């Protein structure tokens, strides 16, 4: 009985990190769409999954270690971070819409993706991750502040639980992408995905910009 009681706080902290992180990342976002695209192309999928899991663990760990409180105390940092995110999401969304309308069928089917290097693929994913203000609002501020409430070393058990959820989700997403290859053999499917990506990025850019306007008022 004493042995099981000893491990109850560790299990509770791990489950808290797992469920909180999973509830946030199980949604259609720019990062998820990019990983899905790479999985369909079978291009550096493991590296993309590894980056997503490592970046989630690092950002949540930074939030737990105190970055969540620091960002909350420095609204000017949040403003410039948000402005950079608006510009990036605007450019990325417009490019996705351009690709939907003008890209050739061979590119849409993935032939144009074959020559992309590992560093270019992961570098693009890193920019999508780090220039999205939501990653700091959700991963660092929200999840990090929840993890910071854990006692002592349980904070890092919480981070481990969150990283486990991230690993499960992105591994499942990459597997789903491989299974959808037959559907994405049709150029129309790529146009739909690019249209969804573009609309989402432009909507996020508008939403963040509106928040910046209110913060300056």
N, C-alpha and C positions, 0 to 999 in steps of 0.2 A: 504493500500500500504506500509506504514512504517513497519507494522507488518511482511509482507512477505519479505521485504527487510532485516529486522533484521536476519531472519533465512536463508537467501541465503548463506552467508559464511559458516554456520554450515553444510548445506546440501552439499555444494561444497566440503568441507573438508572430510565429511563422504563418499561421492561418490568417491573421489580420493583414499582414503584408501581402499575402497571396490574393486574398479576396478584394482588397482595396485596389491593388494594381490591376487585376484582371477586369474589374468593373469599369476601369477607365480606358483600357487599351482595346477592349472588344467593341470597336466602333470603326466606321469607315473614315479613315483620315489619310492625309497625304503620305505619311510614312508607310501605312499599311498598303496603300495602292501601289507605292513604289516597290515594296517587297513582293507584292503579288505579280507585278509586271516582270520583275527579274526572275521569279519562279517560273512563270510561263515561258520565258526565254531560256531558262536553265543557264543563266549567266551569274556566276559568283553568288549563288544563293546562300551557301553556308557562311560566307563572309558577311553578307547582309544581315543574316539572323544573328551572327556573333556580335556585330556592331550594335544592333538594336537592344540585345540583352545587356551588353556591357554598358551602353550609354544609359539605359534605364537604371541599372544598379548604381552607376556612378552618380547620376543626378539625384536619385533618391537618397543615396548615402550623403551627398553634400547637403541636401535639405535636412536630413537627420542631424548632421554635424553642426548645423547652425546657419546655413545659407538661407533657409526659409525665413528666419527672423531678420537676417541682414537685408534681403530684398524687400521685406515688408517695411523696413525702416528707411529705405532709400527709393522713394517714388520716382526720382529723376532717372535712376538706372532703369526702372521699369518702363519709363517713357521712351528712352532711346532704344532700348531693346525692342519695344513694341513697334517703333517707327521702322527699324531695320527689318522686322518681320513683315510689316505691311509692304515694303518695297519688294522684298523677296517673293512673297506670295502673289503679288500683282504680276511680276515678271513671269513667274512659274505658271500661273493660271493662264495668262495670255499666250504663252508658248504652247501649253497643252491644247488650247482652243485652235491655235494656228495649225498644230499637228493634226487635229481632228479634221480640219477642212482641207488642208493643202498637201499633207504628206502622201507620198506614193504608196500604193498597195504593198509593195515589197518591203518597205520600211515598217508599215503597219503590221506585217506578218512576222517581223522580227529579224529579217535579213540584215537590216541596218544596225541591229544591236550587237551583232556577232563580234565586231571588232573592238568593242569597248573594253578598256583595260580594267583590272581589278581596282586600281587606285581611282580611276575616274568614276566607276560605279559606286564604290564606298564613299568617295569624296562627295558625290552628289547626295547620297543618303545622309551623310553627316551634316551637310548644309540644310537639307530638308528638316532634319531633327533639331539642330541647334538654333536655326533662325526662325523657328516657329514659337511664338510667344506662349502658346498653349503648353509647351513642354515644361516651361518654368512655372506657369500657373497651376498646372495639374501635378506634374511629377515632382518638382522641387517644393513648391509652396504647400499644396494640399497633402500629397502623400508623405512628403518629408516632415511636415508639421505633425501629422498623425504618428509617424514613426518616432519622432522626437519625444513623444509622451511616454514611450516605453521606458522601463527602468533599466539602468545599467547596460549590460551586454545584450539585453533583450532588444535593444535598438537595432543591432546588427543581425539578429535573428529575423526581425521584421524585414530588413533589407533583403536577406536571403530568400524569404518567402515571396517578396515582390519580384525578385529576379527569377524565381522559379515560375511564377505566373507569366512573366514576359517570355521566358524560354518556351513554355508550353504553347502560348499563343502564336508566336512567330514561326515555330516549327510546324504547327498546324496550318498556318497561312501558306507557308511554302509548299507543303504537301497538297493543299487545295489548288494552288497555282499549277502544279504539275498535272493534276487531274483535269484541269480546265483547258489543257492545251488544244484539244480537239475543237472546243468552242471558239477559242481565239485564233484558229486557223482561218476564220472568216474576217476580212478587213473591217466589216461593220462592227464586230465586237470590239476591236481596238478603238474605233471611232467613238463608240459608246463610253468606253473606259476613259479615253482622253477628254470627252465632253464632261463626264462626271468629275474628273480631276480638276479641270479648268473651272467649272462652276463652283466646286467646293473651295478652291483656293481664292477665287475672287470674292466669294461670300465671307470667308475668314478675314481677308484683307479689309473688306468693308466693315466688318464687325469690330476688328481691332482698331481701325481708324476712328470709328465712332467713339470708342472708349478713350482714345487719345484726346479727341476733341473735348470730351467731358472733363478729362483730367486737367486740361488747360484753362477751362472756363472759370 
